[in-house]
């Protein structure tokens, strides 16, 4: 098999496994439906605010160490056992210590955060639950990151993408059935989350032990830290934290300035829009080692192929979801017992921003693989700056619409300088010029028809976009037949 075909096969197999995991992860949507519909909108709003803080601290603890395992485990495997052992101890030990410290700090400061920042004292109990959940969650994700470094995606799919949401769904229903209307019933979502992380951790340890000796985690023998792993993680830690903060800072501000009903609707919109970002995440663990190998060997053609394949496949996978949200977004939000008008516009704007971010390609991974992680971090700060600077002014006045516009717009704009740098400085881009023009034309058509639906009285997105979707599908089929959409163009 030729090298291009081999890379394409590796990318296709690994990403297919991860995409299957994303479909399984949709079980989390069922869990969120249980919380919103059965526990109530107030419990849902408090849980999602607590989860936003938990998710941010989770990425702070991981701090790029999961990316370090993806990069260094393939390099050390079978060649340098001692270096591999030092890499594992560094990448598993330091995040665990960080999670214990930050978890303790969150537990103590929970009442202050809930009362002074969110202005909702009831959130304090949820924050303390998340403080307890943080250490096992961090440890579990690092164990799965080690096996993903061996390009084994199935373990992560089974543990994180499948078992975690399924356990959360089952336990939340069980607590609700046992508690009924008891006061402690509102703790059900948090108890379900804790139980799920415990199960995922135990399964992760079993998977880890199949490929690594648990003795590698022992502190005996000296040399507990690997300097190269630590430097790589610190360089990428800012990237991961800034990317997560860009996805959460709008939720923090919405939680601070808006009432509970709007907080719940907006947080649901962000959860649904994040499914588009998960499509890109399906390719990242596979394409990152391929890019690292191509960069280290100076193979620019291989780097270009990997970039174009992941961009084209990711865009093709996200486009149907974007169309689905535009047409049925309000109905989806109402399905959770919330006001569809409150969250619909935010859902469309957030989804469009995620799609444009994805369509720009894995520019951040290219910058990191070619030794430019600082540029990646700097450009990822654009949405944070936009939301942090304009959010306190716009969100109290315009509500969820302003939050969605700022977060979605910043998400898309952050990729503009990244795409320019990877194209002009490195010579790598996700689409050919011809494909980029076609994509831009399709997005302009979609934005125009959505705008027309909003302006024409009595016309909904379904009526306007129904015919447009058929036209775009037929046009895309013709372009594919003419070889204008294929990776080699």
C-alpha positions as CSV (number, residue, x, y, z in Angstrom):
1,X,0.0,0.0,0.0
2,X,1.3,3.4,-1.0
3,X,2.1,6.0,1.8
4,X,-0.8,8.3,0.9
5,X,-3.2,5.4,0.9
6,X,-1.8,4.1,4.2
7,X,-2.3,7.5,5.8
8,X,-5.8,7.8,4.5
9,X,-6.6,4.4,5.8
10,X,-5.2,5.2,9.3
11,X,-7.1,8.5,9.4
12,X,-10.3,6.9,8.1
13,X,-10.3,3.9,10.5
14,X,-9.4,6.0,13.6
15,X,-11.8,8.8,12.9
16,X,-14.6,6.4,12.0
17,X,-14.2,4.8,15.5
18,X,-14.2,8.2,17.1
19,X,-17.3,9.3,15.1
20,X,-19.1,6.2,16.2
21,X,-18.2,7.2,19.7
22,X,-19.7,10.6,19.1
23,X,-23.0,8.9,18.1
24,X,-22.8,7.0,21.3
25,X,-22.1,10.2,23.1
26,X,-25.4,11.5,22.0
27,X,-26.7,9.5,25.0
28,X,-25.6,12.5,27.0
29,X,-28.3,14.4,25.3
30,X,-30.7,11.9,26.7
31,X,-29.3,12.6,30.2
32,X,-29.6,16.3,29.7
33,X,-33.2,15.8,28.6
34,X,-33.9,13.8,31.8
35,X,-32.4,16.6,33.9
36,X,-34.3,19.4,32.0
37,X,-37.6,17.7,31.7
38,X,-37.9,15.6,34.8
39,X,-35.7,17.4,37.4
40,X,-36.8,20.8,36.1
41,X,-35.3,23.8,34.3
42,X,-33.8,25.3,37.5
43,X,-31.9,22.1,38.3
44,X,-30.7,21.9,34.7
45,X,-29.5,25.5,34.8
46,X,-27.6,25.0,38.1
47,X,-26.1,21.7,36.9
48,X,-24.8,23.2,33.6
49,X,-23.3,26.2,35.3
50,X,-21.5,23.8,37.7
51,X,-20.4,21.6,34.8
52,X,-19.0,24.6,33.0
53,X,-16.7,25.4,35.9
54,X,-15.8,21.7,36.2
55,X,-15.1,21.4,32.5
56,X,-12.8,24.5,32.6
57,X,-10.8,23.1,35.6
58,X,-10.6,19.7,33.9
59,X,-8.8,21.3,30.9
60,X,-6.6,23.3,33.3
61,X,-5.5,20.1,35.0
62,X,-4.9,18.2,31.7
63,X,-2.9,21.3,30.4
64,X,-1.7,19.6,27.3
65,X,-0.5,16.4,28.9
66,X,-3.0,14.4,26.9
67,X,-1.5,15.9,23.7
68,X,2.0,15.1,25.0
69,X,1.0,11.4,25.3
70,X,-0.4,11.3,21.8
71,X,2.9,12.7,20.5
72,X,5.5,10.9,22.6
73,X,4.1,7.5,23.3
74,X,4.4,6.5,19.6
75,X,8.0,7.9,19.6
76,X,9.1,6.0,22.7
77,X,7.1,2.8,22.3
78,X,9.5,-0.2,21.8
79,X,12.5,2.1,21.5
80,X,13.1,3.7,24.9
81,X,11.2,2.0,27.8
82,X,12.7,4.2,30.4
83,X,11.8,7.4,28.6
84,X,8.3,6.0,28.0
85,X,8.0,5.3,31.7
86,X,9.1,8.9,32.6
87,X,6.7,10.3,30.1
88,X,3.8,8.3,31.6
89,X,4.6,9.3,35.2
90,X,4.9,12.9,34.3
91,X,1.7,13.0,32.2
92,X,-0.4,11.1,34.8
93,X,1.1,12.4,38.0
94,X,1.1,16.2,37.5
95,X,-2.5,16.4,36.3
96,X,-3.6,14.3,39.3
97,X,-1.8,16.6,41.8
98,X,-3.3,19.7,40.0
99,X,-6.8,18.2,40.2
100,X,-6.5,17.6,44.0
101,X,-5.3,21.1,44.6
102,X,-7.9,22.8,42.4
103,X,-10.7,20.5,43.6
104,X,-9.9,21.5,47.2
105,X,-9.9,25.1,46.3
106,X,-13.2,24.9,44.4
107,X,-14.8,23.0,47.4
108,X,-13.8,25.8,49.8
109,X,-14.6,28.7,47.5
110,X,-17.9,27.3,46.1
111,X,-20.2,29.6,48.2
112,X,-18.3,32.7,47.2
113,X,-18.3,31.8,43.4
114,X,-22.0,31.0,43.5
115,X,-23.0,34.1,45.4
116,X,-20.6,36.8,44.2
117,X,-20.1,35.8,40.5
118,X,-23.1,33.8,39.4
119,X,-25.4,35.7,41.8
120,X,-27.2,32.3,42.4
121,X,-26.3,30.9,45.8
122,X,-28.0,27.6,45.0
123,X,-25.2,26.8,42.6
124,X,-22.7,26.3,45.5
125,X,-23.8,22.7,46.3
126,X,-23.3,21.7,42.6
127,X,-19.8,23.3,42.6
128,X,-18.9,21.2,45.6
129,X,-20.1,18.1,43.9
130,X,-17.9,19.0,40.9
131,X,-14.9,19.5,43.2
132,X,-15.2,15.9,44.3
133,X,-15.7,14.6,40.8
134,X,-12.6,16.4,39.4
135,X,-9.7,14.1,40.5
136,X,-11.2,10.8,39.2
137,X,-12.3,12.5,35.9
138,X,-8.8,13.9,35.3
139,X,-7.1,10.6,36.0
140,X,-9.4,8.6,33.8
141,X,-8.9,10.9,30.8
142,X,-5.1,10.6,31.1
143,X,-5.3,6.8,31.2
144,X,-7.3,6.9,28.0
145,X,-4.9,9.4,26.5
146,X,-2.1,6.9,27.0
147,X,-3.9,4.2,25.0
148,X,-4.8,6.7,22.3
149,X,-1.1,7.4,21.9
150,X,-1.0,3.8,20.6
151,X,-3.6,4.8,18.1
152,X,-6.2,2.7,19.9
153,X,-9.4,4.7,19.7
154,X,-11.8,1.9,20.8
155,X,-11.0,2.2,24.5
156,X,-11.8,5.9,24.6
157,X,-15.1,5.3,22.7
158,X,-16.1,2.5,25.1
159,X,-15.2,4.4,28.3
160,X,-15.7,8.1,27.8
161,X,-18.1,8.2,24.9
162,X,-20.4,5.3,25.8
163,X,-20.1,4.2,29.4
164,X,-20.0,7.7,30.9
165,X,-23.3,9.0,29.4
166,X,-25.1,5.7,29.8
167,X,-24.2,5.4,33.5
168,X,-25.2,9.1,34.0
169,X,-28.6,8.4,32.3
170,X,-29.3,5.3,34.3
171,X,-28.3,6.6,37.7
172,X,-30.1,9.9,37.2
173,X,-33.3,8.0,36.5
174,X,-32.7,5.7,39.4
175,X,-32.2,8.6,41.9
176,X,-35.3,10.3,40.6
177,X,-37.3,7.1,41.0
178,X,-36.0,6.5,44.6
179,X,-36.2,10.1,45.8
180,X,-39.4,11.2,44.2
181,X,-40.1,14.7,45.5
182,X,-37.7,14.5,48.4
183,X,-35.4,17.6,48.9
184,X,-32.3,15.7,48.1
185,X,-33.6,14.6,44.7
186,X,-31.9,17.6,43.1
187,X,-28.6,16.0,43.8
188,X,-29.4,13.2,41.3
189,X,-27.5,14.7,38.3
190,X,-24.4,15.2,40.4
191,X,-24.5,11.7,41.9
192,X,-25.0,10.3,38.4
193,X,-21.9,12.2,37.2
194,X,-19.8,11.0,40.1
195,X,-20.9,7.3,39.6
196,X,-20.1,7.6,35.9
197,X,-16.6,8.9,36.5
198,X,-15.9,6.2,39.0
199,X,-16.9,3.5,36.4
200,X,-14.9,5.2,33.6
201,X,-11.8,5.3,35.9
202,X,-12.0,1.6,36.8
203,X,-12.5,0.6,33.1
204,X,-9.7,2.9,32.1
205,X,-7.3,1.3,34.5
206,X,-8.2,-2.1,33.1
207,X,-7.5,-0.9,29.5
208,X,-4.3,0.8,30.6
209,X,-3.0,-2.3,32.2
210,X,-3.4,-4.3,29.0
211,X,-0.7,-2.2,27.3
212,X,1.4,-0.7,30.1
213,X,2.6,-2.1,33.3
214,X,1.0,-0.4,36.4
215,X,4.5,-0.5,37.9
216,X,5.5,2.3,35.4
217,X,3.5,4.6,37.7
218,X,5.7,3.9,40.7
219,X,7.9,6.7,41.9
220,X,10.8,4.3,42.7
221,X,13.9,4.5,40.6
222,X,14.3,8.3,40.4
223,X,13.8,10.4,37.3
224,X,10.1,10.9,38.0
225,X,9.6,13.8,35.5
226,X,10.3,13.9,31.8
227,X,11.5,17.4,30.8
228,X,10.5,17.1,27.2
229,X,7.0,16.0,28.1
230,X,6.6,18.8,30.6
231,X,7.8,21.4,28.1
232,X,5.5,20.2,25.4
233,X,2.5,20.1,27.8
234,X,3.2,23.6,29.1
235,X,3.5,25.0,25.6
236,X,0.2,23.4,24.6
237,X,-1.5,23.9,27.9
238,X,-2.3,27.5,27.1
239,X,-3.8,26.4,23.8
240,X,-6.2,23.9,25.4
241,X,-7.1,26.2,28.3
242,X,-7.7,29.2,26.0
243,X,-9.8,27.0,23.6
244,X,-11.9,25.8,26.5
245,X,-12.2,29.2,28.0
246,X,-13.4,30.5,24.6
247,X,-16.1,27.9,24.8
248,X,-17.1,28.6,28.4
249,X,-16.7,32.3,29.0
250,X,-20.0,33.1,27.4
251,X,-21.7,30.6,29.7
252,X,-20.1,32.2,32.7
253,X,-21.4,35.6,31.6
254,X,-24.8,34.3,30.7
255,X,-25.0,32.7,34.1
256,X,-24.0,35.9,35.8
257,X,-26.3,38.4,34.0
258,X,-29.4,36.4,32.8
259,X,-32.3,34.7,34.7
260,X,-32.4,30.9,35.2
261,X,-34.8,30.2,32.2
262,X,-32.5,32.0,29.7
263,X,-29.4,30.4,31.3
264,X,-30.9,26.9,30.8
265,X,-31.9,27.6,27.1
266,X,-28.5,29.1,26.2
267,X,-26.6,26.3,27.9
268,X,-28.7,23.7,26.0
269,X,-27.8,25.6,22.7
270,X,-24.1,25.4,23.5
271,X,-24.4,21.6,24.2
272,X,-26.1,21.0,20.9
273,X,-23.7,23.3,19.0
274,X,-20.7,21.6,20.6
275,X,-21.6,18.3,18.8
276,X,-20.2,20.0,15.7
277,X,-16.9,20.6,17.4
278,X,-16.9,17.0,18.5
279,X,-16.7,16.0,14.8
280,X,-13.4,17.8,14.5
281,X,-12.3,16.2,17.8
282,X,-12.8,12.8,16.2
283,X,-9.9,13.5,13.8
284,X,-7.5,15.3,16.2
285,X,-6.1,12.2,18.0
286,X,-5.4,10.5,14.7
287,X,-4.2,13.4,12.6
288,X,-1.9,14.8,15.3
289,X,0.6,11.9,15.3
290,X,0.5,11.8,11.4
291,X,1.3,15.5,11.3
292,X,4.1,15.1,14.0
293,X,5.7,12.4,11.9
294,X,5.4,14.4,8.7
295,X,6.8,17.5,10.3
296,X,9.8,15.7,11.9
297,X,10.7,14.0,8.6
298,X,10.2,17.2,6.6
299,X,7.5,15.6,4.4
300,X,5.4,18.6,3.4
301,X,3.3,16.6,1.0
302,X,2.2,14.2,3.7
303,X,1.4,17.1,6.0
304,X,-0.8,18.6,3.2
305,X,-2.6,15.3,2.5
306,X,-3.4,14.8,6.2
307,X,-4.7,18.3,6.5
308,X,-6.9,18.2,3.4
309,X,-8.4,14.8,4.2
310,X,-9.3,15.7,7.8
311,X,-10.7,19.1,6.7
312,X,-12.8,17.6,3.8
313,X,-14.2,14.7,5.9
314,X,-14.9,16.8,8.9
315,X,-16.7,19.5,6.9
316,X,-18.8,16.9,5.2
317,X,-19.8,15.4,8.5
318,X,-20.7,18.7,10.2
319,X,-22.8,20.2,7.3
320,X,-25.9,17.9,7.8
321,X,-25.9,18.8,11.6
322,X,-25.8,22.5,10.8
323,X,-28.7,22.2,8.4
324,X,-30.6,20.2,10.9
325,X,-30.2,22.9,13.6
326,X,-31.2,25.7,11.2
327,X,-34.4,23.9,10.3
328,X,-35.4,22.1,13.5
329,X,-33.4,24.0,16.2
330,X,-36.4,25.7,17.9
331,X,-38.3,22.4,18.0
332,X,-35.3,20.6,19.5
333,X,-35.0,23.2,22.3
334,X,-38.8,23.0,23.0
335,X,-38.4,19.2,23.3
336,X,-36.4,19.9,26.5
337,X,-39.3,21.9,28.0
338,X,-37.7,25.3,27.2
339,X,-38.7,28.3,25.1
340,X,-37.4,27.6,21.6
341,X,-37.5,31.3,20.7
342,X,-35.0,32.1,23.5
343,X,-32.3,29.6,22.4
344,X,-32.9,29.1,18.7
345,X,-30.9,32.1,17.4
346,X,-28.1,31.4,19.8
347,X,-28.0,27.8,18.6
348,X,-27.8,28.8,14.9
349,X,-25.0,31.4,15.5
350,X,-23.0,29.0,17.7
351,X,-23.3,26.2,15.3
352,X,-22.3,28.4,12.3
353,X,-19.2,29.5,14.2
354,X,-18.3,26.0,15.0
355,X,-18.8,24.9,11.4
356,X,-16.6,27.8,10.0
357,X,-14.0,26.9,12.6
358,X,-14.0,23.3,11.5
359,X,-14.1,24.2,7.7
360,X,-10.8,26.1,8.2
361,X,-9.1,22.8,8.9
362,X,-6.8,21.6,11.7
363,X,-4.7,24.8,11.5
364,X,-3.9,24.7,15.2
365,X,-2.6,21.1,15.0
366,X,-0.4,22.2,12.0
367,X,1.0,25.1,13.9
368,X,1.7,22.9,16.9
369,X,3.3,20.1,14.8
370,X,5.6,22.6,13.1
371,X,6.8,24.2,16.3
372,X,4.4,27.2,16.6
373,X,2.2,26.4,19.6
374,X,2.5,30.0,20.9
375,X,0.8,31.3,17.7
376,X,-1.9,28.8,18.3
377,X,-2.5,30.0,21.8
378,X,-2.4,33.7,20.8
379,X,-5.0,33.2,18.0
380,X,-7.3,31.2,20.3
381,X,-7.5,34.2,22.6
382,X,-9.5,36.1,20.0
383,X,-13.0,34.7,21.0
384,X,-12.1,35.1,24.7
385,X,-11.2,38.8,24.2
386,X,-14.4,39.4,22.2
387,X,-16.7,37.8,24.7
388,X,-14.9,39.2,27.8
389,X,-14.8,42.7,26.4
390,X,-18.2,43.0,24.8
391,X,-20.2,40.4,26.8
392,X,-20.7,42.5,30.0
393,X,-22.0,45.3,27.7
394,X,-24.2,43.3,25.3
395,X,-25.5,40.2,27.1
396,X,-27.5,42.1,29.8
397,X,-29.2,44.1,27.1
398,X,-29.6,41.6,24.2
399,X,-29.6,38.4,26.1
400,X,-28.8,35.0,24.6
401,X,-28.7,36.5,21.0
402,X,-25.7,38.6,21.9
403,X,-23.9,35.8,23.7
404,X,-24.4,33.5,20.7
405,X,-23.2,36.2,18.2
406,X,-20.1,37.0,20.2
407,X,-19.1,33.4,20.9
408,X,-19.9,32.1,17.4
409,X,-18.3,35.0,15.7
410,X,-15.1,34.8,17.8
411,X,-14.9,31.1,17.2
412,X,-14.9,31.6,13.5
413,X,-12.6,34.7,13.5
414,X,-10.0,32.9,15.6
415,X,-9.3,30.6,12.6
416,X,-8.6,33.4,10.1
417,X,-5.1,34.3,11.2
418,X,-4.3,30.6,11.8
419,X,-5.4,29.7,8.3
420,X,-3.4,32.6,6.9
421,X,-0.2,31.5,8.7
422,X,-0.5,27.9,7.8
423,X,-1.0,28.8,4.1
424,X,1.5,31.6,3.8
425,X,4.3,30.5,6.2
426,X,4.0,26.7,5.9
427,X,2.2,26.1,2.6
428,X,-0.6,24.0,4.1
429,X,-4.3,24.6,3.8
430,X,-7.4,22.5,4.2
431,X,-9.0,23.2,0.8
432,X,-7.8,24.1,-2.6
433,X,-8.8,27.5,-3.9
434,X,-11.6,26.0,-6.0
435,X,-13.0,24.1,-3.1
436,X,-12.8,27.1,-0.9
437,X,-14.8,29.2,-3.4
438,X,-17.5,26.5,-3.6
439,X,-17.7,26.3,0.2
440,X,-18.0,30.1,0.5
441,X,-20.7,30.1,-2.1
442,X,-22.7,27.4,-0.2
443,X,-22.3,29.2,3.1
444,X,-23.5,32.5,1.5
445,X,-26.5,30.7,0.1
446,X,-27.4,29.2,3.5
447,X,-26.9,32.5,5.4
448,X,-29.0,34.4,2.8
449,X,-31.9,31.9,3.0
450,X,-31.8,31.9,6.7
451,X,-31.9,35.7,6.8
452,X,-34.8,35.7,4.3
453,X,-36.7,33.3,6.6
454,X,-36.2,35.7,9.5
455,X,-37.3,38.7,7.5
456,X,-40.3,37.4,5.6
457,X,-43.5,37.4,7.6
458,X,-45.0,34.0,8.3
459,X,-42.0,32.2,6.7
460,X,-39.9,29.7,8.7
461,X,-36.5,28.3,8.0
462,X,-38.0,25.0,6.9
463,X,-40.0,26.6,4.0
464,X,-37.0,28.6,2.8
465,X,-34.3,26.1,3.2
466,X,-36.2,23.1,1.9
467,X,-35.7,23.9,-1.8
468,X,-32.2,25.4,-1.1
469,X,-31.0,22.2,0.5
470,X,-32.0,20.1,-2.5
471,X,-30.3,22.6,-4.8
472,X,-27.1,22.6,-2.8
473,X,-27.1,18.8,-2.6
474,X,-27.5,18.5,-6.4
475,X,-24.8,21.1,-7.0
476,X,-22.4,19.3,-4.6
477,X,-23.0,16.0,-6.4
478,X,-22.2,17.6,-9.8
479,X,-19.0,19.2,-8.3
480,X,-18.0,15.8,-6.9
481,X,-18.6,14.2,-10.3
482,X,-16.4,16.8,-11.9
483,X,-13.7,16.1,-9.3
484,X,-13.9,19.6,-7.8
485,X,-14.5,18.5,-4.3
486,X,-12.1,15.6,-4.0
487,X,-9.0,15.9,-1.7
488,X,-6.5,15.9,-4.6
489,X,-8.0,19.0,-6.2
